[in-house]
Amino acid sequence: MLDVSSPALVLAPMDGITDAPMRALQGATGAFSYSVTEFLRVANGSIPAKVFRRDVPELENGSKTRDGMPVQIQILGGDPEHMAESAMNAVQAGATGIDINFGCPAPTVNRHDGGATLLKFPCRVRDVVAAVRKAVPQSIPVSAKLRLGWDSIDAIHENAAMAAEGGASWLTIHARTRLQGYQPPVYWQPIGQVRQNLGLPIIANGDIWTIDDFRRCQDMTGCQHFMIGRSALANPSLPYQISYELGLYEGPVPAWTWESLMKNLQTEIEQCQGPATNRPVVRFKQWLKLASNFGDFSHFDAVKLSATPEEFFANLQAAQSLAA
């Protein structure tokens, strides 16, 4: 988990993307300090320990990936009692840290009293954090992930203060409002203001696509802790570059190809979930669609209709040969 006295680079939770196979693959790079799971939703009751063990297999390994990257459990919900019970169950299952999601902008989640909708009610943010903090041992860190606000970037100051009052060990702040979703612009400056005002460790998150973006974010926020997600997949060299600048990775950036990354992901999927004909190729296309939209992968049209891993790799190799 976060060592508040040292810099950190954290792998962001991305629903449907950063599952156990992806966490294992990214953990093997050595570039990330730790990762946060996709959120587990707390709805009409608490989540039992067996569900945490099912969805987060790293709990059977001391809450770490096979290569030793720590994994923090993230839960989402608006009922303090159910959230507290779920956190206790997660710890029983082996969790070594709990993160609370107050940032998810998905309309379905927000309509059901979860994620960013709680940013409209700062006292509820405090109450949920406080309930979870009280429920788990003091040795277990409890953090919270926030957006700047529902529709105003100024709301972050009250919401962050309420999360701190509830006992949050640190905060991760995504530098947009909920109404923005993932649309520009990004506002890093308020993150720095919260860090100065609260004196609490802050992880800066949002639109760090390049090493120059990282440097600007670092300058504007004064943070030494950062979280990236989509950009780590769009540009697989970026985690190494940031980690090097933070003094966490000695370098150089390892050589990689899209083909080698997809084969590594296939191996992780099969180790975590067993052999399956179509599952890996769905994940390949999910990753490369993101890399096509936000990175420099230029062969998505050539692979997007692939039905099996064998067809996918044949199509990828053919497209790369034509472009060479």
C-alpha positions in Angstrom: 0.0 0.0 0.0 1.0 3.7 0.0 4.1 4.5 1.9 3.3 8.2 2.6 6.9 9.1 3.1 8.0 7.9 -0.4 6.9 8.6 -4.0 4.4 6.2 -5.5 2.9 5.2 -8.9 -0.5 3.5 -8.6 -2.3 1.4 -11.2 -5.9 2.8 -11.4 -9.0 0.7 -11.0 -10.8 0.5 -14.3 -14.0 -1.5 -14.4 -13.8 -4.4 -16.8 -10.1 -3.7 -17.5 -7.8 -3.9 -14.5 -9.0 -7.3 -13.3 -6.7 -10.0 -11.8 -5.0 -10.9 -15.1 -4.3 -7.3 -16.0 -3.0 -6.6 -12.5 -0.7 -9.6 -12.7 0.7 -8.4 -16.0 1.2 -4.8 -14.9 2.6 -6.0 -11.5 5.3 -7.9 -13.4 6.7 -4.7 -14.8 7.9 -3.5 -11.5 6.9 0.0 -12.4 3.9 0.3 -10.1 4.0 0.7 -6.3 0.6 -1.0 -5.9 -2.8 -1.3 -7.7 -6.4 -0.8 -6.7 -9.1 -3.3 -7.7 -12.1 -2.6 -9.9 -14.8 -1.6 -7.5 -16.9 -4.2 -5.8 -20.4 -2.7 -5.4 -22.1 -2.7 -2.1 -25.9 -2.6 -2.8 -28.6 -4.2 -0.7 -26.4 -5.8 1.8 -22.8 -6.5 2.6 -20.4 -8.3 0.3 -19.4 -11.7 1.9 -15.8 -12.7 2.3 -16.2 -15.5 -0.3 -17.0 -12.9 -3.0 -13.9 -10.9 -2.3 -11.9 -14.1 -2.5 -13.5 -15.0 -5.8 -13.1 -11.6 -7.5 -9.7 -10.8 -6.0 -7.5 -14.0 -6.2 -4.5 -12.0 -4.9 -6.1 -12.2 -1.4 -4.9 -15.8 -1.3 -1.3 -14.5 -1.7 -1.2 -11.9 1.0 -3.1 -9.4 -1.1 -0.3 -9.3 -3.7 0.2 -10.3 -7.3 2.4 -13.2 -8.1 5.3 -10.8 -8.6 4.6 -9.0 -5.3 2.7 -5.9 -6.2 0.3 -5.1 -3.4 -3.4 -4.9 -4.3 -5.9 -2.7 -2.4 -9.6 -3.6 -2.4 -12.0 -0.9 -3.6 -15.6 -0.9 -2.5 -18.5 1.4 -3.7 -21.8 2.2 -2.0 -23.7 4.7 0.0 -24.9 2.9 3.1 -22.4 3.3 5.9 -23.4 0.1 7.7 -23.3 -2.1 4.6 -20.0 -0.6 3.6 -18.5 -1.2 7.0 -19.6 -4.8 7.1 -18.2 -5.3 3.6 -14.9 -3.8 4.6 -14.7 -6.2 7.6 -15.5 -9.1 5.4 -12.8 -8.0 2.9 -10.2 -7.9 5.8 -11.4 -11.3 6.9 -10.8 -12.5 3.3 -7.2 -11.2 3.5 -7.4 -7.5 2.4 -4.6 -5.3 3.6 -6.1 -2.0 2.6 -9.6 -0.6 1.7 -10.3 2.1 -0.8 -13.8 3.8 -1.1 -15.0 4.9 -4.5 -16.6 8.3 -4.5 -15.6 9.0 -8.1 -17.3 6.6 -10.5 -19.3 8.7 -13.0 -21.3 5.9 -14.5 -25.0 6.9 -14.6 -26.2 3.4 -13.5 -24.0 3.5 -10.5 -24.9 7.1 -9.6 -28.6 6.4 -9.9 -28.2 3.6 -7.3 -26.5 5.8 -4.6 -22.9 5.0 -5.5 -19.8 6.6 -6.7 -19.7 10.3 -7.5 -23.3 10.9 -6.5 -22.2 11.1 -2.9 -20.1 14.1 -3.7 -23.4 16.1 -3.6 -23.6 15.2 0.1 -20.3 15.9 1.8 -21.5 14.7 5.2 -22.3 11.3 3.7 -18.8 11.1 2.4 -17.6 11.6 6.0 -20.1 9.1 7.4 -19.2 6.3 5.0 -15.4 6.8 5.5 -15.9 7.0 9.3 -18.0 3.8 9.4 -15.4 1.9 7.4 -12.5 3.3 9.4 -14.2 2.3 12.7 -15.0 -1.2 11.4 -11.5 -2.4 10.4 -8.3 -2.6 12.5 -6.2 0.5 12.7 -3.4 -1.4 10.9 -5.6 -1.5 7.8 -5.4 1.8 5.8 -8.7 3.2 4.6 -8.4 5.7 1.7 -11.0 7.4 -0.6 -11.1 8.2 -4.3 -12.8 11.5 -5.2 -13.6 13.6 -8.2 -13.4 17.4 -7.9 -17.1 17.5 -7.4 -20.4 16.7 -9.1 -20.7 19.8 -11.2 -18.2 22.3 -9.6 -14.4 21.9 -9.1 -14.7 23.9 -5.9 -16.6 21.2 -4.2 -13.4 19.2 -3.7 -12.4 21.3 -0.7 -15.4 20.3 1.4 -15.6 16.7 0.2 -11.9 16.2 0.8 -12.2 17.7 4.3 -15.1 15.5 5.1 -13.2 12.4 3.9 -10.3 13.4 6.1 -12.6 14.0 9.1 -13.9 10.5 8.6 -10.4 9.2 9.0 -9.1 8.6 5.5 -5.4 7.7 5.5 -5.0 9.3 2.1 -7.0 10.6 -0.8 -6.9 10.0 -4.6 -8.3 12.9 -6.5 -9.4 12.7 -10.2 -9.0 16.2 -11.6 -12.5 16.4 -13.2 -16.1 16.7 -12.1 -18.6 14.0 -12.5 -20.5 15.9 -15.2 -17.3 16.1 -17.2 -16.9 12.4 -17.2 -13.6 12.0 -19.1 -14.0 15.1 -21.2 -11.4 17.9 -21.1 -10.2 20.1 -19.5 -8.5 18.6 -16.5 -8.0 20.7 -13.4 -4.8 19.8 -11.5 -4.4 23.0 -9.5 -7.2 22.2 -6.9 -5.5 19.0 -6.1 -2.4 20.9 -5.0 -4.6 23.3 -2.9 -6.2 20.3 -1.1 -2.8 18.8 -0.4 -1.6 22.1 1.1 -4.8 22.7 3.1 -5.3 19.3 4.6 -1.7 18.1 5.0 -2.9 14.7 4.0 -1.2 12.5 1.4 -2.8 13.0 -2.0 -2.6 10.8 -5.1 -3.0 12.9 -8.2 -5.0 11.3 -11.1 -6.4 12.3 -14.4 -5.0 13.0 -18.0 -1.4 12.0 -17.4 -0.9 10.7 -20.9 2.8 11.6 -21.4 5.9 12.2 -19.4 5.4 15.9 -20.0 1.9 15.7 -18.6 3.3 14.0 -15.6 5.8 16.8 -15.1 3.1 19.5 -15.4 0.9 17.6 -13.0 3.7 17.3 -10.5 4.6 21.0 -10.8 1.0 22.1 -10.4 0.0 19.8 -7.5 3.3 19.4 -5.6 2.3 15.7 -5.2 4.7 12.9 -5.0 2.0 10.2 -5.5 0.3 9.6 -8.8 -2.2 7.2 -10.4 -2.5 6.3 -14.0 -4.9 3.9 -15.8 -5.9 4.3 -19.5 -2.5 6.0 -20.3 -0.6 2.9 -19.0 -2.3 0.8 -21.6 -2.2 3.4 -24.4 1.5 3.9 -23.9 3.1 0.9 -22.1 6.4 2.8 -21.8 4.8 5.5 -19.7 4.7 3.6 -16.3 8.4 3.0 -16.6 9.2 6.6 -17.5 7.2 8.0 -14.6 8.5 5.5 -12.2 12.1 6.4 -13.3 11.5 10.1 -12.6 10.1 9.3 -9.2 13.2 7.3 -8.4 11.3 4.0 -8.2 12.7 2.3 -11.3 16.3 2.2 -12.4 15.6 1.8 -16.1 16.0 1.5 -19.0 12.5 1.1 -20.4 12.3 -2.6 -21.5 11.7 -3.5 -25.1 8.2 -4.6 -25.8 5.8 -5.2 -28.7 2.1 -5.3 -28.9 2.3 -8.9 -29.9 4.4 -9.8 -26.8 2.1 -7.8 -24.5 -1.0 -9.6 -25.8 0.7 -13.0 -25.4 1.6 -12.1 -21.9 -2.0 -11.1 -21.2 -3.2 -14.4 -22.7 -0.9 -16.3 -20.3 -2.2 -14.4 -17.3 -5.9 -14.9 -18.3 -5.4 -18.6 -18.7 -3.5 -18.9 -15.4 -6.3 -16.9 -13.6 -9.3 -18.1 -15.3 -8.4 -21.3 -17.2 -8.2 -21.9 -21.0 -10.9 -20.3 -23.1 -11.1 -19.9 -26.8 -12.6 -16.4 -27.1 -11.9 -14.7 -23.7 -8.4 -13.6 -24.5 -9.1 -12.1 -27.9 -11.9 -10.0 -26.4 -9.5 -8.6 -23.9 -6.9 -8.0 -26.7 -9.3 -5.9 -28.7 -10.4 -4.0 -25.6 -6.8 -3.0 -24.8 -5.9 -2.2 -28.4 -9.0 -0.2 -29.0 -7.9 2.0 -26.2 -4.4 2.2 -27.6 -5.8 3.1 -31.0 -7.9 5.9 -29.5 -5.4 7.3 -27.1 -2.0 6.0 -28.2 -0.1 5.2 -31.4 -1.5 1.7 -32.2 -2.4 1.9 -35.9 -3.6 -1.6 -36.7 -6.9 -1.9 -34.9 -9.0 -2.2 -38.1 -6.9 -5.2 -39.1 -7.5 -7.1 -35.8 -10.9 -6.0 -34.7 -12.8 -8.8 -36.4 -10.5 -11.6 -35.1 -12.5 -14.4 -33.4 -9.7 -16.5 -31.9 -6.2 -15.7 -30.5 -4.7 -17.6 -33.4 -6.5 -15.4 -35.9 -5.8 -12.3 -34.0 -2.0 -12.9 -33.9 -2.0 -13.8 -37.6 -3.9 -10.6 -38.5 -1.6 -8.5 -36.3 1.6 -9.9 -37.9 0.2 -9.4 -41.4 -0.7 -5.8 -40.7 2.7 -5.1 -39.2 4.4 -6.7 -42.2 2.5 -4.5 -44.6 3.4 -1.4 -42.6 7.1 -2.2 -42.4 
